[in-house]
Every structure is written in C-alpha cells, then in structure tokens.
C-alpha cells in the first residue's frame, strides 16, 4: 500500500509498505479521508520520532476484522480515535482521560496518511464511532479536533452570557468560535495575523475579528460593555499570544492554553494580580475523551457545527507534501484533507 512518510515538514515522501496484518480483536480500516492537523507540523515534537506516518483525524471503511470482534462489521463507515484511555486508572476515574498512560501509548498502525490502517484491539473496543449515511468522510475527520475543543471549553468553564476572546483563527479557533456561540457566549472576539482567516472568523460567528498586530485589550472592552474577556482561548503558538491573553482576561475569568508552544517558552506572571486579587484561572487541555468524540459526532451530524465550509483543499496521498506546505504557509488555507484512495 502507499503511505506518505514524514521525515520533516519539508520532506514527506510517497512510499510503499505492506498492508498491516491484523490479529484477534483488531480491525483493518481503508482510509477515505485524513485531515492535516497543525500539530502534525510541530517539528520539535515530531523529528525525533521520524521517519513515521502521521495522520490522526481519520475516517474510512472497515474492510477486515480479527477473531472475536463484535463492536463493528466489515463495511461499516467509521471514524476512529487514535488515542484511547483505559477507563480504569487514577486519571480516568478522576475525569482526566487524556492524561491516562494508556491513552498516551495507543495509536494507529501506521497512521492516517496511508491507504489502510490497523486498529489495535483497545482502539476497536473504545475508539470506533459509526458514521450515519448522510455524513461524509471528510466531515467525519473533524470529529477528533472538535472533541478536543469541547473538552477544552468544558475545562475552562465557559459560561452563558460571557465574553470570549479567541487568539488565532485557524481551524481550532473557528471551532472554538462556533462552540462558544452554541454554548451561549454573548460576545466573541477573534484575532489572527492573516486577513483571510479574520474574514472567515466573522463568517463563522465572531462579532469582531481584529488583526493580531493591532490588537489591544480595549478592543474587547469596546465590544463587551466595558469588560475584558471572561474566557480567553489561545489557539496560536506565538509567545506574544500569551502576553495578549493575560492582559485581556476579566476578573474571575479563565485563560485556556489550547495550542502547543515551542519548548522552553516561559511566561512572567504577577501572582497577586492574577490569582490573589482577581481569581483568574489558567488552564490547559489535551485531546478529547470518548464522550467528547461522541458529542462531536452528534453536533456535526445535526449540522449545529459547520465543518465542510472549513475545507479549502482536498488532495491525494501523493500531494501530502503540498498539503503540509499549505498548512505551514497559513494563507488562503484552513483545512486540508488528504484522500488516500485518490
């Protein structure tokens, strides 16, 4: 089968490898669509593992089953979670499924930028989600990123009637905007450095979209009745985004660190101003739990979250390198979908 193997952001090669062999309890999925995630381009996180096949936002068809599998059938249209928790450990029982040791060890074989992937037994048991007939494979690739957004806003305690600032208006930022609106946010302000993304943020529900280089906290005050943001979501890896976030959060509010930051970045914090006097919460989130995946699927199927409109490029497996270039350039590009069967 063909795979797009990652050596670096600038070196992704179309190669051949054997179709994975499945064992008892496992499944083989033919990949129909796989989204490129911004995290796929984090070289500091990927290079020491290279070469490898990336791709974790996947949907496809079950084409073979190992002995004993009853949770799905050959021919099922599914989305699959690449990381799944054990549901039994200290972290899972405390509601922190995405820091479970099992979740961090589980994955596909080899990855979503391939014609086929093997789903290990635990992924088959706890990480397969059947797709309704009216949901396309490309729409289903948004289940994983939307699950991450749902978890993040839940941990950040988004409240009805609040003001939300989303820093960074790529795919994750647009999903945060839509979920914030759906959850009852009264004011939503978005920032970015790319004009195309600012226009898109307005289209997806932001009350205002501001060039990040020109942004100041008074922009939020001017929209949110003189207050700062009750929730700030950082969807940009730029260190300047952190400074903007800390300067833009209202008393009693929260800052959600959603995007990954380069290693070694630290931030100065005034403990008294942020915590003792103003009761500000700084929190982070990683991934989504099985419950978040199920909720994401329901929202996308019901049309309450628009995802198809975010897709700007559909490419075959041989053009995965081009897809990475488009995402890295971040110009007239939002979601790039790789279709391995083309």
Rosetta silent file (secondary structure, phi, psi, omega in degrees, C-alpha in Angstrom):
SEQUENCE: XXXXXXXXXXXXXXXXXXXXXXXXXXXXXXXXXXXXXXXXXXXXXXXXXXXXXXXXXXXXXXXXXXXXXXXXXXXXXXXXXXXXXXXXXXXXXXXXXXXXXXXXXXXXXXXXXXXXXXXXXXXXXXXXXXXXXXXXXXXXXXXXXXXXXXXXXXXXXXXXXXXXXXXXXXXXXXXXXXXXXXXXXXXXXXXXXXXXXXXXXXXXXXXXXXXXXXXXXXXXXXXXXXXXXXXXXXXXXXXXXXXXXXXXXXXXXXXXXXXXXXXXXXXXXXXXXXXXXXXXXXXXXXXXXXXXXXXXXXXXXXXXXXXXXXXXXXXXXXXXXXXXXXXXXXXXXXXXXXXXXX
SCORE:     score description
SCORE:     0.000 S_00000001
   1 L     0.000  161.086  178.375    0.000    0.000    0.000 S_00000001
   2 E   -90.869  143.610  174.117    1.037    3.642   -0.395 S_00000001
   3 E  -137.439  154.593  170.389    1.886    5.859    2.568 S_00000001
   4 E  -102.177  106.511 -174.437    3.077    9.447    2.935 S_00000001
   5 E   -95.712  130.651 -176.946    6.071    9.104    5.250 S_00000001
   6 E   -89.325  124.401  171.359    7.186   12.120    7.262 S_00000001
   7 E  -110.638  -32.794  173.021   10.901   12.903    7.523 S_00000001
   8 E  -167.364  176.157  178.628   10.464   16.625    8.221 S_00000001
   9 L   -61.631  -27.559 -178.519    7.993   19.376    7.338 S_00000001
  10 L   -99.583    2.202 -174.759    9.875   19.862    4.072 S_00000001
  11 E  -139.067   89.431  177.813   10.460   16.161    3.357 S_00000001
  12 E  -123.588  120.575 -169.467    7.375   13.960    3.033 S_00000001
  13 E  -114.723  138.057  172.949    7.780   11.007    0.689 S_00000001
  14 E   -80.110  118.698 -175.554    5.288    8.760   -1.037 S_00000001
  15 E  -132.745  168.956  176.163    6.462    5.235   -0.230 S_00000001
  16 E  -108.561  143.105  172.098    5.266    1.649   -0.329 S_00000001
  17 L  -150.553  161.151  179.276    4.840   -0.642    2.666 S_00000001
  18 L   -65.910  148.150  171.564    2.907   -3.852    3.330 S_00000001
  19 L   -62.759  131.831 -177.763   -0.731   -3.651    4.327 S_00000001
  20 L   -59.567  140.789  175.397   -0.758   -4.178    8.131 S_00000001
  21 L   -89.215  133.533 -178.785   -1.705   -7.671    9.288 S_00000001
  22 L   -99.508  152.483  177.158   -4.433   -7.761   11.921 S_00000001
  23 L  -114.806 -171.435  178.804   -4.697  -10.096   14.881 S_00000001
  24 L   -55.695  136.206  177.439   -7.505  -11.165   17.227 S_00000001
  25 L    79.649   -0.942 -175.735   -9.678   -8.274   18.335 S_00000001
  26 L  -104.594  172.079  179.583   -8.246   -5.921   15.711 S_00000001
  27 E  -141.787  151.949  173.905   -9.633   -4.291   12.559 S_00000001
  28 E  -110.107  126.819 -179.610   -8.312   -3.051    9.236 S_00000001
  29 E  -114.375  131.163  170.770   -9.707    0.255    8.009 S_00000001
  30 E   -83.086  119.942 -175.092   -9.455    1.605    4.485 S_00000001
  31 E   -80.459  122.632  178.651   -8.744    5.308    4.975 S_00000001
  32 E  -100.405  -29.071  179.730  -11.027    7.514    2.903 S_00000001
  33 E  -154.080  141.150  179.626  -10.141   10.894    4.426 S_00000001
  34 E  -146.474  122.808 -177.213   -7.486   12.176    6.804 S_00000001
  35 E   -86.342  146.363  172.579   -7.103   15.790    7.925 S_00000001
  36 L   -86.595  121.919  179.940   -3.789   17.575    8.381 S_00000001
  37 L   -96.839  148.636  176.218   -3.631   18.944   11.940 S_00000001
  38 H   -56.607  -31.257  179.600   -1.468   21.869   12.971 S_00000001
  39 H   -68.422  -20.548  176.330    0.189   19.554   15.481 S_00000001
  40 H   -63.998  -22.038 -176.369    1.443   17.424   12.576 S_00000001
  41 H   -97.373    7.946  178.973    3.769   20.317   11.738 S_00000001
  42 L   -79.816   91.524 -174.804    5.379   20.618   15.191 S_00000001
  43 H   -62.302  -36.538 -179.790    8.897   19.601   14.202 S_00000001
  44 H   -62.617  -22.788 -178.622   10.232   19.809   17.759 S_00000001
  45 H   -94.649  -23.197 -171.763    7.616   17.179   18.661 S_00000001
  46 H  -104.111  -36.293 -166.639    7.949   15.012   15.540 S_00000001
  47 H   -59.808  -36.703 -177.486   11.544   14.990   14.303 S_00000001
  48 H   -71.034  -13.085  177.318   12.977   12.703   16.985 S_00000001
  49 H   -98.675  -10.560 -175.458   10.359   10.097   16.012 S_00000001
  50 L   -70.511  153.065   -0.550   10.893   10.421   12.251 S_00000001
  51 L   -79.938  147.744  178.822   10.563    8.790    9.834 S_00000001
  52 E  -157.485  166.751  176.437    6.938    7.952   10.530 S_00000001
  53 L  -102.373  117.039  179.748    3.447    8.061    9.032 S_00000001
  54 L   -90.837 -172.526  178.584    1.336   10.787   10.609 S_00000001
  55 L   109.867  106.223 -178.579   -2.406   11.430   10.380 S_00000001
  56 L  -127.798   -3.415  176.665   -4.848   11.107   13.281 S_00000001
  57 E  -100.507   85.039 -164.883   -8.029   12.841   12.033 S_00000001
  58 E  -124.382  154.265  171.918   -9.333    9.873   10.076 S_00000001
  59 E  -149.827  148.815 -178.676  -12.455    8.286    8.666 S_00000001
  60 E  -175.513 -154.513 -174.640  -12.929    5.262    6.461 S_00000001
  61 E  -125.811  135.179  174.755  -14.434    1.816    5.981 S_00000001
  62 E   -73.063  123.467 -177.319  -13.813   -1.386    7.947 S_00000001
  63 E  -115.583  -12.190  177.246  -12.545   -3.962    5.432 S_00000001
  64 E  -158.469  148.513 -178.551  -11.360   -6.821    7.672 S_00000001
  65 E  -129.221  141.258  172.432  -11.869   -7.998   11.253 S_00000001
  66 L   -79.707  168.226 -178.872   -9.808  -10.141   13.571 S_00000001
  67 L   -58.046  135.319  173.251  -11.273  -13.017   15.526 S_00000001
  68 L    90.067   -2.034 -179.541  -13.737  -12.035   18.235 S_00000001
  69 L   -78.271  124.695  178.820  -14.625   -8.517   17.077 S_00000001
  70 L  -124.812   -7.675 -175.427  -18.311   -7.773   17.627 S_00000001
  71 L   -79.997  -12.038  177.569  -18.312   -3.979   18.016 S_00000001
  72 L  -153.223  172.205 -177.179  -18.238   -3.360   14.269 S_00000001
  73 L  -134.047  156.343  174.487  -18.696   -5.161   10.963 S_00000001
  74 L   -58.645  132.794 -177.653  -16.993   -5.279    7.608 S_00000001
  75 L    98.184  -12.005  178.187  -18.408   -2.455    5.510 S_00000001
  76 L   -64.718  135.952  171.382  -19.078   -0.112    8.436 S_00000001
  77 E   -88.119  125.298 -171.741  -18.319    3.538    7.777 S_00000001
  78 E  -142.419  158.745  159.783  -16.440    4.802   10.826 S_00000001
  79 E  -109.006  150.489 -176.394  -14.282    7.449   12.409 S_00000001
  80 E  -130.765  140.201  175.026  -11.561    6.163   14.701 S_00000001
  81 L   -87.147  133.322 -179.255   -9.772    7.627   17.704 S_00000001
  82 L   -81.878  -32.493  176.955   -6.000    7.218   17.598 S_00000001
  83 L  -112.425  131.571  178.155   -5.553    7.611   21.380 S_00000001
  84 L  -134.360  143.274 -178.223   -7.932    5.828   23.781 S_00000001
  85 L   -87.671  167.877 -179.799   -7.937    5.719   27.599 S_00000001
  86 L   -82.733  -23.605 -178.367   -8.123    2.688   29.866 S_00000001
  87 L    68.015   13.294 -176.236  -11.165    3.996   31.823 S_00000001
  88 L  -129.332  -17.862 -171.595   -9.812    2.328   34.965 S_00000001
  89 L   -83.150  177.194  178.761   -6.793    4.283   36.244 S_00000001
  90 H   -54.473  -42.630 -175.999   -6.500    7.110   38.752 S_00000001
  91 H   -71.725  -45.106  179.541   -6.636    9.712   35.973 S_00000001
  92 H   -62.477  -44.615 -178.963   -9.614    8.268   34.111 S_00000001
  93 H   -65.482  -23.390  177.028  -11.635    7.815   37.296 S_00000001
  94 L   -91.146    6.169  178.129  -10.904   11.455   38.125 S_00000001
  95 L    85.711    8.816 -179.384  -12.196   12.627   34.745 S_00000001
  96 L  -107.165   60.182 -175.093   -8.740   13.273   33.259 S_00000001
  97 H   -59.180  -31.228 -172.032   -8.902   10.659   30.496 S_00000001
  98 H   -83.870    1.052  170.186   -6.461   12.464   28.232 S_00000001
  99 H  -109.957   10.734  176.809   -3.546   12.182   30.669 S_00000001
 100 L   -63.305  136.835  179.353   -4.073    8.422   31.043 S_00000001
 101 H   -60.368  -38.621  179.414   -0.877    6.413   30.456 S_00000001
 102 H   -63.733  -43.755  179.355   -2.761    4.009   28.193 S_00000001
 103 H   -57.378  -39.537 -176.279   -4.094    6.854   26.053 S_00000001
 104 H   -75.882  -13.870  178.578   -0.557    8.144   25.539 S_00000001
 105 H   -97.849  -18.319 -174.967    0.681    4.727   24.405 S_00000001
 106 L   -83.784  152.024  178.814   -2.123    3.878   21.962 S_00000001
 107 L  -171.960  173.754  174.799   -2.059    4.754   18.268 S_00000001
 108 L   -81.010  168.830  171.674   -2.811    3.569   14.743 S_00000001
 109 E  -131.210  110.429    2.780   -0.550    1.389   12.621 S_00000001
 110 L   -94.752  -31.490 -177.344    0.917    3.117   10.712 S_00000001
 111 L   167.829  169.536 -171.248   -1.045    6.421   10.601 S_00000001
 112 L   -73.086  -16.909  176.844   -3.837    8.141    8.726 S_00000001
 113 L   -88.722   61.887 -177.624   -1.758    9.283    5.746 S_00000001
 114 E  -153.567  161.349  179.879   -1.892    5.752    4.357 S_00000001
 115 L   -72.623  -30.626  179.772   -4.280    3.689    2.292 S_00000001
 116 E  -139.844  150.068  172.460   -5.008    1.340    5.227 S_00000001
 117 E  -132.776  144.573  172.825   -4.522    1.422    8.998 S_00000001
 118 E   -90.090  129.143  176.432   -4.618   -1.338   11.572 S_00000001
 119 E  -100.033  113.902  179.651   -6.770   -0.517   14.587 S_00000001
 120 L   -61.621  166.607 -174.812   -5.438   -2.290   17.698 S_00000001
 121 H   -54.054  -46.809 -175.835   -7.794   -4.188   19.989 S_00000001
 122 H   -67.465  -33.117  176.026   -8.239   -1.364   22.522 S_00000001
 123 H   -67.646  -37.863  177.416   -8.977    1.141   19.730 S_00000001
 124 H   -64.988  -41.900 -177.848  -11.579   -1.241   18.317 S_00000001
 125 H   -67.925  -39.224 -167.882  -13.154   -1.667   21.749 S_00000001
 126 H  -127.435    1.930 -172.777  -13.224    2.006   22.747 S_00000001
 127 L  -134.192   22.735  176.817  -12.365    4.191   19.779 S_00000001
 128 E  -111.579  134.202 -178.116  -14.620    3.388   16.819 S_00000001
 129 E  -128.367  114.496 -178.978  -17.587    5.616   16.004 S_00000001
 130 E   -67.882  140.485 -177.990  -20.064    4.537   13.335 S_00000001
 131 L   -99.746  137.219  172.968  -20.970    7.253   10.854 S_00000001
 132 L   -66.578  155.628 -175.396  -24.516    7.951    9.684 S_00000001
 133 L   -61.579  -28.398 -176.091  -25.052    7.544    5.955 S_00000001
 134 L   -89.584    6.715  177.762  -25.581   11.280    5.441 S_00000001
 135 L  -105.840  122.977 -177.313  -22.234   12.248    6.997 S_00000001
 136 L   -75.036  160.538  177.317  -19.312   12.383    4.570 S_00000001
 137 H   -63.005  -40.075 -178.187  -15.884   11.002    5.382 S_00000001
 138 H   -66.533  -36.878  175.461  -14.322   14.448    5.083 S_00000001
 139 H   -65.138  -36.252 -177.886  -16.817   15.895    7.582 S_00000001
 140 H   -67.138  -21.044  177.742  -16.051   12.998    9.922 S_00000001
 141 L   -67.052  -14.200  178.882  -12.363   13.985   10.056 S_00000001
 142 H   -84.671   -6.323 -178.669  -13.471   16.949   12.194 S_00000001
 143 H   -60.240  -46.147 -178.388  -14.738   14.689   14.984 S_00000001
 144 H   -63.277  -52.675  179.488  -11.289   14.475   16.614 S_00000001
 145 H   -63.381  -35.090  178.227  -10.460   18.222   16.578 S_00000001
 146 H   -67.849  -36.780  175.774  -13.985   19.134   17.685 S_00000001
 147 H   -59.179  -40.173  178.183  -13.723   16.658   20.573 S_00000001
 148 H   -63.225  -41.124 -179.976  -10.558   18.465   21.678 S_00000001
 149 H   -66.170  -44.067  179.098  -12.372   21.819   21.561 S_00000001
 150 H   -58.870  -44.784  179.072  -15.338   20.524   23.532 S_00000001
 151 H   -63.261  -43.204 -178.624  -13.045   19.222   26.258 S_00000001
 152 H   -60.844  -46.458 -178.628  -11.082   22.466   26.379 S_00000001
 153 H   -70.559  -29.469  175.246  -14.112   24.694   26.813 S_00000001
 154 H   -66.391  -44.595  179.562  -15.566   22.370   29.432 S_00000001
 155 H   -66.370  -30.881 -179.483  -12.371   22.514   31.478 S_00000001
 156 L   -84.046   -2.682  175.342  -12.261   26.296   31.078 S_00000001
 157 L    59.839   54.442  174.032  -15.847   26.554   32.382 S_00000001
 158 L   -58.385  131.252 -176.755  -17.386   28.537   29.551 S_00000001
 159 L  -114.003  149.630  176.263  -20.438   30.329   30.948 S_00000001
 160 L   -62.566  137.979  176.208  -23.633   31.505   29.281 S_00000001
 161 L    82.025    8.427 -174.582  -23.586   35.228   28.521 S_00000001
 162 L   -88.606  170.241  173.167  -19.804   35.571   28.743 S_00000001
 163 E  -102.704  133.166 -175.678  -17.314   37.376   26.539 S_00000001
 164 E  -123.504  132.138  172.435  -14.826   35.160   24.708 S_00000001
 165 E  -112.215  123.456  177.791  -11.563   36.121   23.044 S_00000001
 166 E  -110.277  114.743 -178.789  -10.108   33.570   20.612 S_00000001
 167 E   -97.057  107.344 -175.280   -6.467   34.264   19.735 S_00000001
 168 L   106.260  116.075 -172.185   -5.731   32.528   16.444 S_00000001
 169 L  -116.716   41.250  169.147   -8.425   31.843   13.852 S_00000001
 170 L   -78.496 -159.823 -177.623   -7.266   28.672   12.151 S_00000001
 171 H   -56.947  -47.801 -179.719   -9.344   25.505   12.200 S_00000001
 172 H   -62.243  -43.615  179.372   -9.179   25.137   16.000 S_00000001
 173 H   -61.179  -41.229  179.256  -10.026   28.797   16.532 S_00000001
 174 H   -66.327  -36.587  175.637  -13.052   28.579   14.221 S_00000001
 175 H   -66.384  -40.179  177.019  -14.311   25.507   16.076 S_00000001
 176 H   -62.220  -40.403  178.068  -13.879   27.356   19.381 S_00000001
 177 H   -60.248  -46.028 -177.633  -15.858   30.288   17.977 S_00000001
 178 H   -66.889  -42.425  179.628  -18.723   28.025   16.937 S_00000001
 179 H   -67.576  -38.570  177.853  -18.829   26.093   20.215 S_00000001
 180 H   -61.270  -42.688  178.838  -18.681   29.325   22.230 S_00000001
 181 H   -65.629  -43.232  179.983  -21.633   30.695   20.271 S_00000001
 182 H   -64.039  -30.472 -177.755  -23.551   27.459   20.638 S_00000001
 183 L   -87.229    1.759  172.524  -22.835   27.460   24.381 S_00000001
 184 L   100.944   16.310  175.175  -24.312   30.913   24.872 S_00000001
 185 L   -61.864  139.099 -179.079  -21.395   33.334   24.689 S_00000001
 186 L   -87.021  -38.987  179.582  -22.699   36.872   24.288 S_00000001
 187 E  -127.403  135.755  176.703  -19.615   38.420   22.723 S_00000001
 188 E  -131.981  121.954  178.691  -16.945   36.682   20.662 S_00000001
 189 E  -117.416  135.624 -179.752  -13.802   38.456   19.516 S_00000001
 190 E  -122.939  151.049  173.957  -11.209   36.764   17.298 S_00000001
 191 E  -131.268  159.226  172.604   -7.673   37.702   16.293 S_00000001
 192 E  -171.737  167.644  176.974   -5.189   36.491   13.698 S_00000001
 193 L   -98.682   -6.379 -177.261   -2.348   37.807   11.559 S_00000001
 194 L  -108.311  122.670 -176.641   -3.888   36.549    8.282 S_00000001
 195 H   -61.206  -37.178  179.316   -6.679   38.654    6.780 S_00000001
 196 H   -58.532  -41.627 -179.642   -8.294   35.631    5.116 S_00000001
 197 H   -71.655  -31.561  176.233   -8.735   33.975    8.494 S_00000001
 198 H   -65.464  -42.303  177.050  -10.150   37.152   10.020 S_00000001
 199 H   -61.736  -40.735 -179.687  -12.794   37.256    7.297 S_00000001
 200 H   -67.964  -37.427  178.686  -13.576   33.596    7.942 S_00000001
 201 H   -59.943  -40.717  177.259  -13.828   34.160   11.704 S_00000001
 202 H   -63.691  -41.286 -178.413  -16.549   36.747   11.123 S_00000001
 203 H   -64.758  -30.018 -177.650  -18.367   34.333    8.820 S_00000001
 204 L   -94.937    8.629  168.974  -18.280   31.607   11.475 S_00000001
 205 L   123.289   -0.316  177.920  -19.730   33.746   14.242 S_00000001
 206 L   -73.272  136.289  176.477  -17.188   36.205   15.656 S_00000001
 207 L   -72.036  -29.726  177.210  -18.680   39.600   16.486 S_00000001
 208 E  -147.573  145.272  177.358  -15.326   41.195   15.708 S_00000001
 209 E  -131.360  120.313 -167.618  -12.132   39.949   14.081 S_00000001
 210 E  -121.234  136.287  175.045   -9.019   42.014   14.732 S_00000001
 211 E   -59.043  124.515 -173.844   -5.552   41.958   13.211 S_00000001
 212 H   -59.986  -32.790 -179.226   -3.329   40.499   15.950 S_00000001
 213 H   -70.514  -18.405 -179.614   -0.575   43.045   15.315 S_00000001
 214 H  -107.706   -2.486 -173.963   -3.046   45.847   16.037 S_00000001
 215 L   -68.745  143.058  171.245   -4.937   44.171   18.880 S_00000001
 216 L  -143.404  151.334 -179.276   -5.227   45.780   22.326 S_00000001
 217 H   -54.128  -26.742  178.780   -7.393   44.772   25.309 S_00000001
 218 H   -63.898  -20.884  174.126   -9.502   47.891   24.757 S_00000001
 219 H   -60.956  -40.298  178.888  -10.861   46.209   21.644 S_00000001
 220 H   -69.230  -45.369  179.818  -12.589   43.713   23.935 S_00000001
 221 H   -57.807  -37.309 -178.058  -13.812   46.434   26.314 S_00000001
 222 H   -68.961  -19.902 -179.675  -15.330   48.313   23.398 S_00000001
 223 H  -102.082  -36.529 -171.431  -17.425   45.303   22.436 S_00000001
 224 L  -100.667   45.104  173.437  -18.135   43.630   25.795 S_00000001
 225 L    55.388   40.042  175.341  -19.764   46.535   27.667 S_00000001
 226 L    84.492   -0.604  179.616  -16.505   47.777   29.128 S_00000001
 227 L  -101.313  163.168  170.597  -15.314   44.405   30.401 S_00000001
 228 L   -85.693 -171.145 -174.477  -12.443   42.197   29.363 S_00000001
 229 E   -82.877  132.525  174.571  -12.909   38.589   28.237 S_00000001
 230 E   -71.376  -28.953  176.240  -14.375   36.055   30.658 S_00000001
 231 E  -137.303  126.949  172.715  -12.634   33.342   28.633 S_00000001
 232 E  -113.628  125.979  179.219   -9.510   33.702   26.511 S_00000001
 233 E  -110.433  119.137 -179.756   -8.633   30.751   24.266 S_00000001
 234 E   -92.826  105.629  178.717   -5.048   30.673   22.977 S_00000001
 235 L  -110.499   23.123  177.613   -5.077   28.919   19.590 S_00000001
 236 L  -127.127  142.244  177.917   -1.750   30.324   18.478 S_00000001
 237 L   -87.214    2.657 -179.458    1.715   29.057   19.324 S_00000001
 238 L   -72.042  130.539  178.325    3.225   32.555   19.204 S_00000001
 239 H   -56.159  -31.519  179.611    4.657   33.646   22.597 S_00000001
 240 H   -63.589  -25.223  178.961    3.101   37.094   22.043 S_00000001
 241 H   -64.609  -33.042 -179.883   -0.324   35.436   22.166 S_00000001
 242 H   -66.756  -45.318  178.878    0.254   34.537   25.822 S_00000001
 243 H   -60.874  -41.919  177.664    1.011   38.135   26.776 S_00000001
 244 H   -62.326  -40.926 -178.424   -2.109   39.290   24.931 S_00000001
 245 H   -63.511  -47.194 -177.011   -4.202   36.658   26.694 S_00000001
 246 H   -66.176  -27.756  178.746   -3.034   37.556   30.196 S_00000001
 247 H   -83.583   -7.569 -171.075   -3.706   41.235   29.516 S_00000001
 248 H  -113.970    2.219 -174.752   -7.195   40.507   28.177 S_00000001
 249 E   -94.613  135.618 -178.882   -8.825   38.314   30.835 S_00000001
 250 E   -77.046  159.491  174.400  -11.501   39.738   33.136 S_00000001
 251 E   -56.614  134.648 -177.870  -11.567   39.302   36.910 S_00000001
 252 E    78.847    4.778 -176.245  -12.887   35.840   37.692 S_00000001
 253 E   -92.722 -175.149 -176.604  -12.148   34.727   34.139 S_00000001
 254 E  -133.181  148.439  171.112  -10.139   31.894   32.595 S_00000001
 255 E  -118.001  122.831  179.231   -7.317   31.522   30.085 S_00000001
 256 E  -102.571  115.884  174.662   -7.255   28.259   28.145 S_00000001
 257 E   -84.168   98.285 -174.670   -3.861   27.251   26.749 S_00000001
 258 L   -99.377  -38.810 -178.635   -5.090   25.228   23.767 S_00000001
 259 L   -85.579  150.802  174.663   -2.247   25.448   21.250 S_00000001
 260 L   -74.284  143.551  178.849    1.143   23.870   21.782 S_00000001
 261 L  -112.350  149.856  178.227    4.020   26.276   22.465 S_00000001
 262 L   -57.024  147.184  179.968    7.655   25.751   21.496 S_00000001
 263 L   -59.589  146.245  175.541    9.747   24.065   24.207 S_00000001
 264 L    87.777   -6.980  179.167   11.467   26.331   26.691 S_00000001
 265 L   -74.530  128.864  176.192    8.977   29.192   26.477 S_00000001
 266 L  -126.095  160.545 -176.847    8.226   30.642   29.907 S_00000001
 267 L  -130.844  139.136  173.731    5.972   33.500   30.939 S_00000001
 268 L   -78.458  135.042 -177.746    6.226   36.085   33.732 S_00000001
 269 L  -129.299  130.074  171.336    3.168   36.058   35.974 S_00000001
 270 L   -85.329  102.028 -173.674    2.107   38.558   38.609 S_00000001
 271 H   -59.535  -45.191 -177.941    0.760   36.132   41.188 S_00000001
 272 H   -64.213  -45.670 -176.504   -1.074   38.762   43.218 S_00000001
 273 H   -67.779  -40.193 -176.186   -2.719   40.457   40.245 S_00000001
 274 H   -81.078  -43.495 -169.935   -3.779   37.270   38.507 S_00000001
 275 H  -104.794  -59.840 -173.180   -4.648   34.962   41.381 S_00000001
 276 H   -63.848  -44.982 -175.290   -4.927   36.546   44.811 S_00000001
 277 L   -88.818  -35.778 -167.927   -6.736   39.700   43.769 S_00000001
 278 L  -114.264   -2.140  173.496   -8.518   38.752   40.568 S_00000001
 279 L    52.660   44.951  179.002   -9.234   34.999   40.862 S_00000001
 280 L   -88.852  138.789  179.640   -8.109   34.243   37.322 S_00000001
 281 E  -105.387  127.076  170.901   -7.797   30.616   36.280 S_00000001
 282 E  -105.289  125.610 -177.607   -5.076   29.419   33.918 S_00000001
 283 E  -141.444  167.519  179.450   -5.834   26.004   32.497 S_00000001
 284 E  -138.297  167.605  175.130   -4.886   23.732   29.608 S_00000001
 285 L  -147.635  154.715  179.163   -6.376   20.816   27.738 S_00000001
 286 L  -142.407  123.654  173.361   -5.091   17.975   25.616 S_00000001
 287 L    68.287 -166.865  178.634   -7.067   15.741   23.314 S_00000001
 288 L  -140.204  151.441  177.536  -10.595   14.502   23.817 S_00000001
 289 L   -87.435  167.332  177.071  -12.228   11.676   25.747 S_00000001
 290 H   -54.639  -36.315  178.404  -14.539    9.069   24.161 S_00000001
 291 H   -65.048  -36.634  177.517  -17.509   11.069   25.449 S_00000001
 292 H   -66.449  -39.547  176.682  -16.176   14.166   23.695 S_00000001
 293 H   -59.966  -45.160 -178.534  -15.861   12.198   20.446 S_00000001
 294 H   -63.804  -41.770  178.436  -19.473   11.055   20.722 S_00000001
 295 H   -65.082  -40.029  179.277  -20.679   14.601   21.413 S_00000001
 296 H   -62.647  -43.572  177.955  -18.652   15.944   18.494 S_00000001
 297 H   -59.833  -44.356  179.940  -20.167   13.392   16.141 S_00000001
 298 H   -60.894  -43.858 -177.744  -23.681   14.326   17.277 S_00000001
 299 H   -66.286  -41.002 -179.820  -23.057   18.056   16.762 S_00000001
 300 H   -69.165  -42.893  179.935  -21.581   17.594   13.285 S_00000001
 301 H   -61.473  -39.141 -178.176  -24.319   15.198   12.199 S_00000001
 302 L   -76.336   -6.742 -179.198  -27.008   17.604   13.385 S_00000001
 303 L    75.886   15.598 -178.758  -25.439   20.455   11.421 S_00000001
 304 L   -81.564  -20.339  173.778  -25.003   22.556   14.549 S_00000001
 305 L  -121.491  124.972 -177.812  -21.290   22.944   13.858 S_00000001
 306 L   -85.619  122.799 -179.777  -20.258   23.805   10.308 S_00000001
 307 L  -122.313  -38.816 -178.952  -17.209   21.855    9.179 S_00000001
 308 H   -56.678  -35.375 -178.039  -17.464   21.254    5.434 S_00000001
 309 H   -68.266  -13.535  178.421  -17.196   25.021    4.919 S_00000001
 310 H   -85.443  -14.151 -175.949  -13.748   24.990    6.552 S_00000001
 311 E   -77.888  119.391  179.748  -12.245   22.671    3.950 S_00000001
 312 E  -106.781  -21.567 -177.318  -10.161   24.662    1.490 S_00000001
 313 E  -143.230  136.988  173.552   -8.092   21.880   -0.098 S_00000001
 314 E  -124.703  121.355 -173.050   -8.646   18.217   -0.952 S_00000001
 315 E  -129.755  154.168  172.599   -5.531   16.367   -2.073 S_00000001
 316 E   -79.335  169.766 -176.430   -4.475   12.853   -2.957 S_00000001
 317 H   -59.955  -35.714 -178.953   -1.904   10.942   -0.943 S_00000001
 318 H   -65.840  -17.502 -178.872    0.853   11.808   -3.432 S_00000001
 319 H  -106.052   20.743  178.664    0.310   15.505   -2.677 S_00000001
 320 H   -59.430  -36.196  178.252    0.598   15.250    1.103 S_00000001
 321 H   -61.460  -39.266  175.981    3.815   17.283    0.937 S_00000001
 322 H   -63.453  -40.944  178.066    1.898   20.097   -0.762 S_00000001
 323 H   -58.406  -42.693  178.119   -0.734   19.880    1.968 S_00000001
 324 H   -64.104  -39.237  178.085    1.926   20.392    4.630 S_00000001
 325 H   -62.682  -42.805 -179.806    3.288   23.406    2.740 S_00000001
 326 H   -62.662  -43.936  179.956   -0.184   24.952    2.536 S_00000001
 327 H   -65.980  -40.099 -179.639   -0.807   24.481    6.260 S_00000001
 328 H   -66.040  -37.841 -179.241    2.641   25.866    7.131 S_00000001
 329 H   -72.374  -30.947  173.445    2.144   28.952    4.972 S_00000001
 330 L    51.929   48.534  177.055   -1.274   29.580    6.591 S_00000001
 331 L  -104.432 -108.110  179.777   -2.513   31.973    3.935 S_00000001
 332 L   -84.533   58.120 -173.171   -5.692   31.226    1.943 S_00000001
 333 L  -147.277  134.878  172.052   -5.898   27.853    3.628 S_00000001
 334 L  -120.137  -89.077 -178.259   -7.868   26.390    6.517 S_00000001
 335 E  -100.983  129.501  175.436   -8.428   22.635    6.499 S_00000001
 336 E  -107.980  123.890 -179.945   -6.503   20.378    4.146 S_00000001
 337 E  -108.159  128.510  174.153   -7.967   16.899    3.657 S_00000001
 338 E   -96.962  130.713  179.677   -5.879   14.029    2.303 S_00000001
 339 E  -113.073   94.313 -172.100   -7.840   11.383    0.385 S_00000001
 340 L   -63.378  -20.170 -178.026   -5.595    8.283    0.264 S_00000001
 341 L   -86.602   -1.304  177.389   -7.745    6.381   -2.228 S_00000001
 342 L   -76.248    0.000    0.000   -7.296    9.026   -4.981 S_00000001
